[in-house]
């Protein structure tokens, strides 16, 4: 049985009324099964959701969603879809849980002001 613990954070510059909501809080599932984690924020100032994995005091950047496009890092076994806009769901899917998936996953929000 795999256990995934979830945390969410805000980037600097957020107001007290802004929230980041990540659901579910915990996931219990069998190895080999996929898992989905949703992240949503309430600030119109942010257009990017970043996903991280923490294991054994090591933080790994998994990738990000910018507006409506997901950009996972090379070599990670996750997908990212949805929207990084206010009040929209962004979903991280872990393709196959394993015993090494029993870690902390979390999302953060940011504002990428540089359009290429």
Secondary structure, DSSP 8 states (H G I E B T S, - for coil): -EEEEEEEEE-TT--TT--EEEE-SEEEE-TT--EEEEEEE--TT--EEEEEEEETTEEEEEEEEETTEEEE-TT--EEEEE--STT--EEEEESS--GGG-SEEEEEEE------
